[in-house]
Amino acid sequence: MPAQGGNVALSLKNDILSKIETAIDPEKDKDGKAFSDVSEKTGQLLKESGVTVTQIRKVFTEVKRLSPEDDNYKYKLKLLKAKLAYTAGRFNKMKDFQEIINKALPVAEKSPEALNRFKDFFEAAVAYHKYFGGKE
């Protein structure tokens, strides 16, 4: 049975990775179709991987603090990458999520709108994680 869960997680991760850059880019995904699909699948992946809300809370707090009005937001996105690496180093379950976020970060740096889309994505993924039964 665990192998099946692993296959589900791998399938979700591959699908997310193939669409994450489009989902974060408001120019490529004007109607939010990819955004909606990818954020839901990311929430499901977090649940399937056994990630808890506590494990992502600190990173989520950092994401919520990001603001396009802050002249240093691109620097803070790079710092977020390091903080997520630390979290994934502590909790192996976070490695798939780290890979997804690492692929999304360069897109988030492109414009204030892309940063806001990234923040929305992160929040939606956490919400879907809870919806799919993710633990505290």
N, C-alpha and C positions, 0 to 999 in steps of 0.2 A: 504493500500500500504506500509506503513512503516514496517509492520510486515514481508512482503515479503523481503524487504531489510535486515531486521534483520536476517531472515532465511538464506539469501544468505551469509551474513557476518559470521554467526555461522557455516555454512557448510564450507566456505573457511577456517575459523580459525581452525576448527577441522582437516581438511585435511592437512593444513600447519603444525599443531602441531604433527601430526602423522609422518611427513616426514622430519622435520627441522634438526634433528640430523644427519640423513643420508646425507642430502643436504650439510651440512657444513663440513662433514668428507670426505676429499679427498681420503681416503683409501676405503671407502664404496661406493663412487659415482665417480669413476674414469672418466667416460665419461661426467659427469655433467648433466645427465638427470634429476635427482631429484632436483639438484640445479636450473636448468632452470624452472622447473615446480613450485617449491616453491617460487622462487623470483617473478615470474609473478603473482602467486596467492596472494602473500603478497602485491604487488603493487595494485592489484585489491581490496584487503581487506582494505588497507589504504584509497582508494578512496571511497569505500562503507561506511566506518566508518565516512567519512567527515573530515579526517585528512588533514591539509593543509601543504604545503611545509614549511612554516614558523615554524610550530609546530615541525617538525622533523629536521629542519636545524641545530640547535645547537648540537643535538646528532650526526647527520651525520658528522659534522665538527670534533667532537671528534673521531669518528670511522676512518675517513680519516687520522688522525694523528697517529694512532696506527702503530707500526712497530715491526716486529719480531726481528729486530736488537737491539731494546730497551730492556735491561735486566728487566725492570719493566713492560713489556706489560701485564703480568698476573694481576698485581696489578691494572693497568689502566683499564683492562676489568671489574674488580670488581667495580671500581669507576664509570665506564660507567653504570653499573647496577643501582647504586644509582642515577645518573643523570637522567636516564630514568624513575626511580620511581618518581622523582620530577616532571618531565614533565608530566607523566601520572596522577599525583596528581592534576596538574593544568588543564590539558585537558583530561577529562574522555574518549574522543574518542581514546586516545593513549593506553588504557589499554590492548586491544587485541594485539597490536604490542609489548607492554612491555612483555606480556606473551610469545610471540614467541621468542623475543630476549633473555629473561631469560632462555629459554630452549636451545638456541643456544650457549650461552656464555661458558658453561663448555666444549663443543666440541671445541670451538675456542681456548681454553687454551691448548689443547693437543699437538699442534705442530705449528711451524711457518707456515707450509702449510695450516693448519686449520685456523689460524688467517687470512691469506690472503684470503682464501675462504670466511670467515665471512665478511671481508671487501668488497669483490666482491658482496656477497649476499646483503649487506646493500645498496650498490650503485645501484645494479640492481633493488631492490625493489623500491627505490626512482625513478628510471627511469621509471619503469612500472606504478608507481603511476601517474606520469605526462602523460604517454601514455594513461591511462584510463580516463584522464580528471581531475586529482587531481588539486585542486585550490592552488594558491600561498599563 
